[in-house]
Amino acid sequence: MSAMSAQCVSVAAPRPAAALRRAGAARTVSRGAVRGVVVRAGDAVVNAAGVATPVLKTTRSAEIFKAAQEILPGGVNSPVRAFKSVGGGPIVFESVKGCNAFDVDGNKYIDYVGSWGPAICGHSNERVNAKLKLQIDKGCSFGAPCELENILGAMVIDRVPSVEMVRFCNSGTEACLSVLRVMRAFTGNDKIIKFEGCYHGHADPFLVQAGSGVATLGLPDSPGVPKAATNTTLCAPYNDLEAVKKIFAENKGEIAGIILEPVVGNAGFIIPDKAFLQGLRDLATENNALLCFDEVMTGFRISRGSAQEYWGVIPDLTTMGKVIGGGLPVGAYGGRREIMEIVAPAGPMYQAGTLSGNPLAMTAGIETLNILGEPGAYEHLEKVTSRLVAGILAAGKEAGHEVCGGSISGMFGFFFTEGPVRNFSDAQKSDTAKFARWHRGMLEEGVYLAPSQYEAGFTSLAHTEADIDATIAAAKRVMARI
């Protein structure tokens, strides 16, 4: 399977009997089931067809989540974690290491969420941990300049083609709302173009036809966002250059910039046409508008120089996060020097943050980028991820499902639809009920995937060929029984 293109299969095939496996412990199961009767044996359930399904123990997770709902809105601090779109209660983690997650009920999972992207070197990486432990003794937060900001900033500038100056902040949302202000301040215009299904954090102007958690929960927008906050946000379908041309023609001299994910990860995994990205670059230049790539998710994940290096299309501005914090809260935005010098105190556009550039996040980011800079890092990500996705798609084909998907380096995704999926509208044709069954089945097999059809998956340097083999084997069993 090419890592640069979404592949789709839709083939009817016989469903083989599923083998039994439960998170690393195989058990022998009686198949003396009578039609219509479910027989429990050990840690599995055998249905009337004699197909064994592992039983996942989640008693403690359920207790903790029940208590959390009295303390936290919905029981979580980020909506997708509540498992609303896949059903069942969320899994409560106790610890993580390498490519594995361990829950409070003693279950072990191969993890393909990776803290939603930051754990690219593997969870609790020993080298990153060692650097953090040394820094903790020096102080966790200074509220003053430290040399670590210079070091990580120089690494970002060296690797990301569009970045000549960078400002650190504390989250991807903060980076995107700040870069929006930069675009408006620099151009003197107010309107921005975003794309349906692309998520740029929860700032008011971006919660218009957003993906990610908004799509997961089926919310078209968010209550509490005033009309005035979004009336300068213009939306177009992803991969549709003609729609963007039309918006520019109808709003001549009023558009500050374009912002998009250069590989969509917040409406599921959707790959752009390179001609689409280059067309946006040309349109922005022709109309004196700025082009911003939101690389919070793709930054340093799909290549050393991020998506813009991968595609060979250079934006004016870039937002970053996740990987550059090495698992700690972080965000950043950067771009051409002449643009970034409008940011205070160099210029009049104000943005500040108490914990911005804090030494712990800088330390973790520096060591993470050091590890990613070593020979073979991105080749490993490409190898394991492309093989994982090819195996999942093949399992779907063998079981007779309509499924399509793809990957680039350490980022992947698939949809339960014939495809191809080129935008959010295509993604919404997916069988989300089937995805929910698939998600639960993989959990029962000891594989932890993003609990939403509208989220990308992530691999890490800690994922081995054996992990991929185990995941593909689990996928075959689950595809056969859903």
N, C-alpha and C positions, 0 to 999 in steps of 0.2 A: 504493500500500500504506500503510495506517495504521501509524504508528510506534508506536502504543500497543497493537497487538494482533498476536499471532503469526498469520501467514497460512500456509495449507498448500495444496499442489496435488498431485494424483495423477492424471495424465492420460497415456494411451498416445498416443505420437506417433512418426512416422517419424524415424529418425536421419539427419541430413544429414551429408555428408562433412565432416571437419574441415579447416579451413585450416591452413597451416603458419606457426608463429611461434616464435621462440626468444629470449626475454628481450631483445626490442628489435631482433633481426636476422632478417628474413625471408629464406628461401632457396628456390630452385627445386628441386623434387624430382621425380625420375623416378617415374612410377606404373606402370612395366612390371614389376610384381610377379607372380610365378607363385604360384598357390594353394599355401599352406603354406610359402612362402619369404619371409623377411624381407629386404628390400633396404635397405642403408644408403647414404645419399647426403648428403654434407655433414654437417650437425649434426642429422639427422633419421633416424627409422626409419619405413619404409613397410611396413605389414602387407599381408596377402593381399587385403584389401578395398580397398587403395589409400589407406588413411588414414595421413597423416603424423603422426608423434609426435616432437616435439623431443627431442634427447638433451642431458641436463644433465651437464656435466663437473663431477665432484666428487672428483677424484683427491686434491687437497691436503686437502680436508675429511676424507676417509677416512683419510689418513695421520695427521693430527692427532688424530682421534678414536681411532684405534688406540693411539697413544701415551698418550692421556688415560686409557684404560682400565687402564693399569698404574699410574696416579698417583691417579686419582679413582675412588670407587666408581661403577661403571657408566659411567665416563668423563665424568660431568657433576656439577654442583653443585646441580641441581634436577631431579628425575626426568623430567618431561615433555619436557625438552630432548633426551632420548636417542632420541626418535622410536619408542619401543617399540610404540606402538599403531598407527602408520601404516606401519611397515616402512622399510627403507632406512636409510642412515646419516644422522646429523644434519648440517645445514649449519653450517659454522663461519664466523662473521662476522669480517670484518676492520674494517669501518667502517660507520657509518650517517649519513645526512643527510636532513633533511626527512622524506618518506614512504618513502625508499628505504633498503635494506640492501645491502651489498656483501660478497660472501664471498671466501674466500682463493683461490678458483679463478677470480676475475674476473667472476663472474656478478652481475648487478644484479636486484634484486627490488623490486616494490611491496609494502611491508610492512603487514600488517594485524594484527600482534601488538603492535608499539609498546612493546617491553620489558614486555609483559603489562599495559599500561595507562598507565604514567607519561608516555609521550611524546605527550601530547595536543596540544602545540604543534608537534609535529614533532621528529624526532631532532636533537640538536646545534643547538638553536635559537640563533640569533646573539645575541639579547637576553639569554637566560639565560646563555649562555657568557661574554658580556662581563661580566656581574655576578659570575660565578664567578671569572673571572680576576682581577678586582680584589680579591675576598675572599681568594683564595689568598695574595696578598702580605701580607695582614693576619694570616693564620693559618687553618689548617684545622680545628683542634679546640682549644677553650679549657678544657673541664672546669670552666667557671665561667659565671655568668650573662652573657648578652649581649643587647643591645637587639633584635636580630633575632628572638629568641624572642617578644618582646612584639608586634612588628609582625605576624609571621605568625599568632600566636595571636589577635590582634585581628581579622585578616582572616577567620579561621575562624569566630570568634564572630559577626561581622557577617553572614556568609553562611548558616551552618547553623542552622536554627531551634531545634534542641534544645540547642545548645551555649552555655552561659553561662560555663564554665571549661573549659580544655583542658590536657592533659598530653602532651608530645611524647615519643616513644620512637623505636625504630630499625627496626621492621618491622610489617607487618600482624599477624603471629603474636603479636608482643609486645603489640600493642595489644589483641588479643582475649583473650589469657590474663590481661592486667591488668584488663580490664573485667569478666571473669568474677569475679575476686577482689573488685572493687568491688561487684558485685551481691550477692555473698554477705555481704560485710562490712556493707553498708547494710541489708539485710533481715534478717540473722541466719539465713537459710535456706541450704541447700546445693544443692538440686536445680535443674537448669536444663533448659529445653526447647530443643532444636535441631531442624532439619529434614533429612530424608533428602536427601543430595546436596549440601547446603550445606557449604562448606568454610570454616573459620575459623582456618586455620593448623594447625601440627602439634603444638600442645600436647596432652598426653595426654587431657584430658576431651573434646576435640573430635573425636578420631579414632574416632568411632562413626558408621557409615553416612555417611561423608564423601564428598564428590565430588572434583573436581579430580584431582590426581595419584593418589589412591587409586583412583578410578574408572578412570582411564586405565590403570593397571597391573593392574586386576582384583583388588585386594586389599580384602577386606571390612573389615578393620581393620589395625592394624599390630602385629607382634610387638614385645614389649618394653613394651607398655602394660599395666600391672597392672589386674586387674579392679576393684580398689578405686578406681582413678582415674576409672573410667567408670560406676560403679554409681549415680552421682547424675545421670547424663546421660540424659534422656528424649527419645525421637525420635518425630516425627510426619511424615506425608507433607506436602510443600509444597502450599499452596492448599487444605488440608483443615482447616477451622475446627472441624468437629465432633470430629475426632480430638484437637485441642488442648483442647477443652472436656472431653472424657473424661479426659484426663491431669490436668487441674486437679481434676476431681471425685474422682479416685482418689488424689490427693496433696494434700489440703486443708491449707493452712497450711504446706506444706513447700517450695514452689517460690520460688526467688530471682528468677528472671527467664526471659525468652524472648530468644533471639538468632537472627537470620536475615539473609540477604541480601535487601534489599528489591527487587532484581531479581537473579535467580540468574545467576551467570556461571561457576560452578565445577562445573556439571553440564550444560554447554552454556548457551545463553541462554534463560532461562525467565522469562516475565512473570507477576507475581502479579495476582490479582484485587484491585482496590482494596478491595472488601468484606472480603477476607481480611485485609489489613493493618489495616483499621479494626477488624475483629473482634478481632484480637490486641491492639490498643491498648485496647479496652474490657475484654477478659478480664484483661489485666495490671492495669489499674486496679481492677477489681472484686475481685481476689485479692491486692492489696497486693504485687504482683510488679513487676519492672522490665522494660521493653521496650527491647531494644538492636537498632539497625540496624547491621549490619556493612557499612559503606560504604567499605571499603578499595578496592573496585573501582568502585563507582558514585559515590563522593564527588567532586563537582565535575566529573564527566564527563557525567552525563545532564541536569544543570541547574546553574545557578549555586549553588543552595542544596542540591544533591545530591538523592538519590531522595526524601527526606522532603519537600522542597519540591515536587518533581514530583507526588507522590501526595497531598500535603496531609494526611499522617498523621505526627504528631510523636512520636518515641520519647523515652524518658527518657535514654538514652545512645547514643552513636554512636562507632564505630571508623572510623578513616581511615588512608590510606597512599597509595602510588603517586603520584597527581597532585600531592599537596601537597609532594612532595620533588623534583619537576621532573626526575626521573631519578636522584636520589641516594637512598640508603637512608633510609627514614623511616617512622614510624608515629605515630598519635595517637589518643587517646580523650578524649571530653568529654561533657558533659551538664549537667543542672541544677546550680546552684551548691551546693545543700544536699547533693547526692549527691557531687559532686567534692571537697567539703571534707573528706571522710573519708580522702582520699589524703594520705600523708605528704609534707611535714612539717606540713601543715595539720591532718591527722588521723592516726589510728593504723594505717591500711592501708598497708603498705610496698610501694613499687615504686621502682626506681632504674635508672640506666643511664649508663655512662661517656660514651657519645657522644650521649646524648639532647639534642636541641636544638642540635646542632653547627652552627656558622655556615655551612658550605657547604650543607647540606640546607635550612636556613632561607632562605638567599639564593636558591637555585634555586626553592624553593616560593613565595616572595614574588613573584618575577618571573613565574613561571608563572601565578599567580592574577591578577596585573596584566594579563597578556595575555588571559586568559579573561574578564576583566571589561570588555573593550572591546566596543563595539557590534558585533553581527553574529557573534560567535564561536560561540555555540550554534546560531544559525540556520544557519551553514555546516556544522557537524557534523551537524545534522538533515538538511540537504539532501543532502549527499554520501552519508550512510549509508543513508538510506531508498531512494535511487536505486540504490545498490549492491545492497542486499538484494532489491529488486524485480527487478533485472536477473538476479541469480543464480537466484531462484525461477522467473523466466520461462524461463531457459535450461534448468532442470530440467524444466519442463513441456513445453517443445519437444522434449526428448530422451526423454520418456516415463518420467521417474523420479518416485518418490514422495518429495517433499521439502517441508518446511515450515520456517518461520523468521520472524524479525521483528527489529525494532530500536527503540531509543530513543536519540535524539541520537547520540553517538559510540560506541555499543556495539551489537553485533549478534550474530546467530548463526543457525544453521539445522541441521536434522537430516534425514538420509535415512530418513524415515518419513512415513507419510501424516499423522500428527498428529490432533488438536492435541497438543502437549506441554505439560502443566501441572505435571508433577513429575518426579522422578528415575526413577520406575518407567516413565513414558511415554518418557523419554529413552532408556532401556535397550532399547527396541524398535527403535532405529535400526539401520540396516545399517552397522556399523562397518567391515566389509571394503570396502564401496563407498566409504565416506568415505576410507579409506586410499588407494584408487586415485585418488580425486578430489584428495586432498592432493598426491600425487606428480605428478599431471598438472598441477596449478596451479604447482607448483615448476618443472616443465619449461617452463611458459609464462612464468616470471618473476614469479610471485605467491607471496608468503610468507604462509601462514595458520597458525594455531595447530595444532600436530601432535597433535591429539586431538579426537574428536567431542565430548568433554565439557569444552570450553573456549569462552569467548566470544571474539569478535573486536573490534578497536578501530580506529577511524579517528582522524584528527588534523586540525588546522587546515592542515597542509601538503598534505593530499590534495586534488588538483584534479579538475575535471570530466574532464580528459583522463585522469587516473589511473583514474577510475571507468569511463570508456569502455573503456580498455584491459583492465581487469579483467573487465568484463562480456563483452567479446569473447573473452577467454581462457576464461571460464567456459562460453561456448557451445561452444567447440571441445572442451573437456575433457568436458563433459556428453555430447557426442555420441559420444565414443569410449570411455567407461568402461563 
